C-alpha cells in the first residue's frame, strides 16, 4: 500500500523536474541564440540623442528653435526675451510687437529678425528650412551666417513667399562639434517638414554630418566649409563657397607672380580637415607653379612656439609665412603674426578674414594678404550690398553673402518642387543657375561651386573701427 501511494508523488516530481529542465533549456537557447522567436515582442524606447560636447552641456532638444528658445544669449535685450517667451506661448501678436521693438534698438540681430519673420507666419502653412551654426562656440561666425539667411528670408516673405507660401527658418546650435552635428543631422532628417539645411560651419562638422544627410536624402548646402573632401560626400551635399583648391591657387599665384617670392613655410592645424586641406592644396599649387614649401609647422603641436618657428624660418631664408589656420587656432596664428613683426610677407586662408586679426594683429598684420570668396568693397553698389547695408546698418562679410546665396538656392529649389527630392533634382540640374549676392550661382556635378577666390590686404583704415581694414588687394 505504501508503494502504491508513493507513485503519484514520484510522477509529480518527475513532471516538475522536466518542466524546470525545459524552461532552463528555453532560456538558454533564447539567451545565446537571439534569432529564435520569443512569445512576446519588446519595442525598444526611442533613443534621445545625447549631448556629446562636454564643453557645452546643452540638452539636445534645446538646440533647436523656430523662435521659442534663445540660442544667442550674448546681448539679448529684454524685449527679445519677451518675444521668445510669447512665441513659446503661441502669442504671436505679442511676439511681433516685442521683437520689432528689440530690432529697433538693435537692428544688427539676425536671430531676432528670423524669429520675427517666423512669428509673422504664426500657425500658417509655410516651407521650412534649417540653418545649423555654432551659436555658443563661435558666436560671431554664426551671426554672420544667420544674417545672410535672415536677409534672404525677409526678402522672399516680403515678396509674398515661395509661390505664395512663406518661408520659415529653424535655427540649430551645433557647437561646430562633429558628433553633435551628426546627431543634429539625424534629427533634421527625421523632421519631414524640413526641406533643406544650410550648414555646417567648419569642414570637420560638414564632413561628419554630410553622410547622414546623404543617406537621409536631405539637401545640405554649406556656405563656409571649404575642404576638398566635401566634394566626395554625395549628391545631396552642396556648397556656395569655393573649395580650398581655389584658395590655394589664388595665394600661390599671388606669391609667385605679384610678390616675386619662391619659398614659404605653412602653419596649419593637424586636427582640422579644413586646415589640412588648405595646407595640402597650397603645397601642391606652389610646387606646380615653380615654388617650394620648405617646412610645415603644426599650430596644435604641444611644443609649438611662434617665436622659435619664425626665427627658424628667417634663418633658413624663407620669404613668406602662409597661415592655413582654422578658427580654433586663430590665436596661435596671431602669435605668429606678432612674432614675425613685419619681417616676412604674410598670406592667409579665409579663416584669417576675422575682425580679431585687425584688432589684435594691428600694425604687425599690415600688408597680410588673405584669400576670401567675396568682399563687399569689390562691388559696393551691388543690389545685395545696398540691401544688406540698409537692413543691418553696416557692411556684411563673405560668410553672410555665401549664406544668403545658400538660402536663395534652397528657395529656387523649393519654388521648382517643394519636396526633398525636388529640391535636390533642381540644384543638381545642369541648367540650374541664378544671380546671387556673389555673382552667378551654379553647381558642378560634385556639388562644388565653380568660382575664383578674391584677395584682400590689411591696410590702415576706419571702416572696421580697429584702425585697420581688409581692402581688395592690387592685382
C-alpha positions in Angstrom: 0.0 0.0 0.0 2.8 2.4 0.8 4.5 1.7 -2.6 1.2 2.5 -4.4 0.7 5.8 -2.6 4.3 6.9 -3.4 3.7 6.6 -7.2 1.7 9.8 -7.7 4.3 11.8 -5.8 7.1 10.3 -7.9 5.2 11.1 -11.1 4.6 14.7 -9.9 8.3 15.1 -9.0 9.3 13.9 -12.5 6.9 16.3 -14.2 8.2 19.3 -12.2 11.8 18.3 -13.0 11.0 18.0 -16.7 9.4 21.5 -16.6 12.4 23.0 -14.9 14.8 21.4 -17.4 12.6 22.5 -20.3 12.3 26.0 -19.0 16.1 26.3 -18.5 16.7 25.0 -22.0 14.3 27.5 -23.4 16.0 30.3 -21.5 19.5 29.1 -22.6 18.5 28.9 -26.3 17.0 32.3 -26.3 19.9 33.8 -24.4 22.5 32.6 -26.8 20.5 32.3 -30.0 18.6 35.5 -30.4 17.3 34.5 -33.8 14.8 32.2 -32.2 11.3 33.7 -31.8 10.0 34.6 -28.4 6.5 34.7 -27.1 6.5 38.5 -26.7 7.9 41.4 -28.6 9.5 44.3 -26.7 9.8 47.6 -28.5 12.9 49.5 -27.5 12.4 53.0 -26.3 13.0 55.9 -28.7 16.6 57.0 -28.3 17.2 60.6 -27.3 20.4 61.8 -28.8 22.9 62.6 -26.1 24.7 65.9 -25.8 28.1 64.8 -27.0 30.0 68.0 -26.4 31.2 68.1 -22.7 32.4 71.6 -23.1 28.9 72.9 -23.6 26.3 70.9 -21.7 23.2 71.8 -23.6 20.2 69.5 -23.6 19.7 68.2 -27.2 16.1 69.4 -27.5 17.3 72.9 -26.5 19.5 73.2 -29.6 16.5 73.6 -32.0 14.4 76.8 -32.2 11.9 78.4 -34.5 11.6 81.3 -32.1 10.6 79.6 -28.8 14.2 79.3 -27.4 17.0 81.8 -27.1 20.1 80.4 -28.8 22.3 83.6 -28.9 22.3 84.8 -25.3 25.0 87.5 -25.8 23.5 90.9 -25.8 19.9 89.7 -25.8 17.5 92.5 -24.9 14.6 92.2 -22.5 12.3 92.8 -25.5 13.9 89.9 -27.4 13.5 87.6 -24.5 9.9 88.6 -24.1 9.2 88.0 -27.8 10.7 84.5 -27.5 8.5 83.8 -24.5 5.5 84.9 -26.4 6.3 82.6 -29.3 6.7 79.7 -26.9 3.2 80.6 -25.7 1.9 80.9 -29.3 1.0 84.6 -28.6 2.2 85.7 -32.0 0.9 89.3 -31.9 2.7 90.0 -28.7 5.8 88.3 -30.0 5.8 90.5 -33.1 5.5 93.7 -31.1 8.3 92.7 -28.7 10.7 91.6 -31.5 10.0 94.7 -33.5 10.9 96.8 -30.5 14.1 94.8 -29.9 15.2 95.2 -33.6 14.5 99.0 -33.4 17.1 99.1 -30.6 19.5 96.6 -32.3 18.8 96.0 -35.9 22.0 94.0 -36.3 20.5 90.9 -34.6 19.7 88.2 -37.2 18.3 85.8 -34.6 15.7 88.3 -33.6 14.8 89.0 -37.3 14.4 85.3 -38.1 12.1 84.9 -35.1 10.1 87.9 -36.1 9.6 86.5 -39.6 8.5 83.2 -38.1 6.2 85.0 -35.6 4.5 86.8 -38.5 3.9 83.4 -40.1 2.4 82.1 -36.9 0.5 78.8 -37.4 0.0 79.4 -41.2 1.3 76.8 -43.6 5.0 77.5 -44.6 8.0 75.9 -46.2 10.7 75.2 -43.6 14.4 75.1 -43.9 17.0 74.8 -41.1 20.3 76.6 -40.5 22.8 74.9 -38.3 25.5 77.1 -36.7 27.7 77.2 -33.6 25.8 79.9 -31.7 27.7 79.5 -28.5 31.1 78.1 -29.5 31.8 80.5 -32.4 29.2 83.2 -32.0 30.5 85.8 -34.4 30.7 83.5 -37.5 27.3 82.1 -36.5 25.8 85.5 -36.5 27.4 86.3 -39.9 25.8 83.2 -41.4 22.5 84.0 -39.8 22.5 87.5 -41.3 22.6 86.0 -44.8 19.8 83.6 -44.0 17.7 86.3 -42.3 18.1 88.7 -45.2 17.0 86.1 -47.8 14.0 85.0 -45.7 12.9 88.6 -45.1 13.1 89.4 -48.8 11.2 86.3 -50.0 8.5 86.7 -47.4 8.0 90.4 -48.1 7.6 89.5 -51.8 4.8 87.1 -51.0 6.7 83.9 -50.2 7.7 81.0 -52.4 4.8 80.6 -54.8 2.6 82.3 -52.2 3.8 80.3 -49.2 6.1 82.0 -46.6 9.5 80.6 -45.6 10.0 79.5 -42.0 13.6 79.1 -40.7 14.6 76.9 -37.9 17.9 77.7 -36.1 20.1 74.9 -34.7 23.0 75.3 -32.3 25.5 72.5 -33.2 28.7 73.8 -31.4 30.7 73.1 -34.6 31.3 69.7 -33.0 31.4 66.7 -35.3 29.5 64.3 -33.0 26.8 66.9 -32.2 26.5 67.7 -35.9 25.8 64.1 -36.7 23.1 64.0 -34.1 21.6 67.2 -35.4 21.6 65.9 -39.0 19.8 62.7 -37.9 17.1 64.8 -36.1 16.6 67.1 -39.2 16.4 64.1 -41.5 13.6 62.7 -39.3 11.7 66.0 -39.3 9.9 65.7 -42.7 8.9 69.4 -42.6 12.5 70.4 -43.2 13.1 70.7 -47.0 16.8 71.7 -46.8 19.6 72.6 -44.4 22.2 75.5 -44.5 25.3 74.4 -42.7 27.6 73.4 -41.3 30.2 76.0 -40.3 33.6 74.1 -40.2 34.7 71.5 -42.7 35.1 68.9 -39.9 31.5 69.4 -38.9 30.3 69.2 -42.5 32.3 66.1 -43.2 30.8 64.4 -40.1 27.2 65.4 -40.9 27.3 65.0 -44.7 26.9 61.2 -44.8 23.8 61.5 -42.6 22.1 63.9 -45.0 23.2 61.9 -47.9 21.7 58.7 -46.5 18.5 60.6 -45.4 18.2 62.3 -48.8 18.0 65.8 -47.4 19.9 68.6 -49.2 22.6 70.4 -47.2 24.3 73.5 -48.5 27.4 74.7 -46.7 28.2 78.4 -47.1 31.6 78.1 -45.3 33.1 74.6 -45.5 36.0 74.6 -48.0 37.8 71.3 -47.5 38.2 69.5 -50.9 36.9 66.3 -49.2 33.4 67.9 -49.0 33.0 67.2 -52.8 33.1 63.5 -52.1 30.1 63.3 -49.7 27.4 62.7 -52.3 24.5 64.0 -54.4 22.7 65.8 -51.5 25.7 67.9 -50.3 26.4 71.3 -52.0 28.2 74.4 -51.1 28.2 78.0 -52.2 31.8 78.7 -51.1 34.6 77.7 -53.4 36.9 74.8 -52.2 40.4 75.1 -50.9 41.8 74.4 -54.3 40.7 77.8 -55.5 42.1 79.4 -52.3 45.5 77.7 -52.7 45.7 78.6 -56.4 45.0 82.3 -55.7 47.6 82.5 -52.9 50.2 80.6 -54.8 50.0 82.8 -57.9 49.9 86.0 -55.9 53.0 84.9 -54.0 55.0 83.9 -57.1 53.7 86.5 -59.7 52.9 89.6 -57.6 55.2 89.3 -54.7 58.0 87.6 -56.7 58.7 85.1 -53.8 59.7 81.5 -54.2 59.6 79.7 -50.9 57.3 79.6 -47.8 56.6 77.9 -44.5 53.0 76.8 -43.9 51.4 77.0 -40.5 48.4 74.6 -40.1 46.3 72.7 -37.6 46.8 68.9 -37.9 43.4 68.3 -36.2 41.4 70.3 -38.7 40.2 68.9 -42.0 39.9 72.4 -43.4 43.4 73.4 -42.3 44.9 70.1 -43.6 43.1 70.5 -46.9 44.3 74.1 -47.4 47.9 73.2 -46.4 48.0 70.3 -48.9 46.4 72.2 -51.7 48.7 75.2 -51.3 51.8 72.9 -51.2 50.6 71.3 -54.4 49.8 74.6 -56.1 53.0 76.3 -55.1 55.1 73.3 -56.2 53.3 73.1 -59.5 53.8 76.8 -60.2 57.5 76.6 -59.5 57.8 77.5 -55.8 58.6 75.5 -52.7 57.2 74.8 -49.3 60.3 74.4 -47.1 58.6 73.5 -43.9 55.2 72.8 -42.3 54.5 73.9 -38.7 51.7 72.3 -36.7 49.9 75.0 -34.7 48.4 72.3 -32.4 51.7 70.7 -31.6 52.4 70.6 -27.8 55.8 72.1 -28.4 54.6 74.9 -30.8 56.4 78.2 -30.2 55.7 81.1 -32.5 59.0 82.9 -31.8 61.1 79.8 -32.4 59.2 78.9 -35.6 59.6 82.4 -37.1 63.2 82.6 -36.1 64.0 79.3 -37.7 62.1 80.3 -40.9 64.2 83.5 -41.1 67.5 81.7 -40.6 66.5 79.3 -43.4 66.0 82.1 -45.9 62.2 81.7 -46.1 60.5 84.5 -47.8 56.8 84.1 -46.8 54.7 82.7 -44.0 51.4 81.1 -45.0 48.8 80.8 -42.3 46.4 77.9 -43.0 44.9 78.2 -39.5 41.3 77.5 -38.7 39.1 79.3 -36.2 40.3 77.1 -33.4 43.9 78.1 -34.0 43.4 81.7 -34.8 45.1 82.7 -31.5 48.2 80.7 -32.5 48.2 82.3 -35.9 48.1 85.7 -34.3 51.1 84.7 -32.2 53.0 84.0 -35.5 51.9 87.4 -36.8 53.2 89.1 -33.7 56.5 87.2 -33.7 57.1 87.9 -37.3 56.7 91.7 -36.7 56.7 92.6 -40.4 59.9 90.6 -41.2 58.5 88.1 -43.8 55.5 88.5 -46.0 52.2 87.0 -44.6 49.5 85.2 -46.5 46.4 83.5 -45.1 43.3 81.5 -45.8 39.7 82.7 -45.3 39.7 82.0 -41.6 42.1 84.9 -41.2 39.4 87.2 -42.5 38.3 87.9 -39.0 37.9 91.2 -37.1 40.1 89.7 -34.3 43.0 89.8 -36.8 42.5 93.5 -37.3 42.0 94.2 -33.6 44.8 92.0 -32.2 47.2 92.0 -35.2 47.2 95.7 -35.6 50.4 97.1 -37.3 52.1 93.7 -37.3 49.4 92.3 -39.6 49.5 95.3 -42.0 50.2 94.0 -45.5 48.9 90.5 -44.9 47.1 89.1 -48.0 44.1 86.9 -47.3 42.0 84.9 -49.8 38.3 85.2 -49.4 35.3 84.1 -51.6 33.8 87.6 -51.7 34.4 91.1 -50.4 31.8 93.8 -50.4 34.2 96.5 -51.4 34.8 94.7 -54.7 31.2 95.7 -55.7 29.9 98.1 -53.0 26.9 99.2 -55.1 25.5 95.8 -55.9 21.8 95.3 -55.0 22.8 92.8 -52.3 25.4 95.2 -50.7 23.0 98.1 -50.7 20.1 95.9 -49.3 22.3 94.5 -46.6 23.6 97.9 -45.6 20.0 99.2 -45.2 18.9 96.1 -43.2 21.9 95.7 -40.8 23.2 99.3 -40.7 26.7 98.3 -41.8 28.7 96.1 -44.1 28.4 92.3 -44.1 31.3 89.9 -45.0 31.7 86.8 -47.2 30.0 84.4 -44.7 26.8 86.4 -44.8 26.9 86.6 -48.6 27.5 82.9 -49.0 24.8 82.1 -46.6 22.4 84.4 -48.5 23.3 82.5 -51.7 22.7 79.2 -50.0 19.3 80.3 -48.8 18.4 81.6 -52.3 19.5 78.2 -53.8 17.1 76.4 -51.4 14.3 78.9 -52.3 14.9 78.3 -56.0 14.7 74.5 -55.4 11.6 74.7 -53.3 10.0 77.0 -55.9 10.5 74.4 -58.6 9.3 71.4 -56.5 8.6 71.7 -52.7 9.9 68.3 -51.8 13.3 67.0 -50.7 13.8 65.1 -53.9 12.5 68.0 -55.9 15.0 70.4 -54.3 17.9 68.1 -54.9 16.9 67.5 -58.5 16.7 71.2 -59.2 20.0 72.1 -57.7 21.7 69.2 -59.5 20.2 70.1 -62.8 22.8 71.2 -65.5 20.7 74.3 -66.2 20.4 75.5 -62.6 21.7 79.0 -62.0 20.7 82.3 -60.5 22.3 85.7 -59.8 23.2 85.8 -56.1 25.0 88.1 -53.8 28.3 86.9 -55.0 27.6 86.5 -58.7 26.2 83.7 -60.7 25.5 80.6 -58.6 25.7 77.2 -60.2 26.9 73.9 -59.0 29.3 71.3 -60.5 28.4 67.7 -60.6 30.3 67.3 -57.3 28.1 69.9 -55.6 31.0 72.4 -55.6 30.7 75.9 -56.8 32.9 77.0 -59.7 34.1 80.5 -58.7 37.5 82.0 -58.1 38.6 83.5 -54.8 39.3 87.2 -54.2 42.4 88.6 -52.4 42.3 91.2 -49.7 45.1 93.0 -47.9 45.2 94.6 -44.5 45.8 98.3 -44.6 45.2 101.3 -42.2 41.5 102.3 -42.4 38.5 103.3 -40.3 35.7 101.1 -41.6 36.3 98.3 -39.0 36.8 100.6 -36.0 40.1 98.9 -35.2 42.3 101.2 -37.2 42.9 98.6 -40.0 40.7 97.2 -42.7 40.6 94.4 -45.3 40.6 96.0 -48.7 40.8 94.5 -52.2 44.5 93.6 -53.0 46.1 95.2 -56.1 46.1 92.7 -59.0 
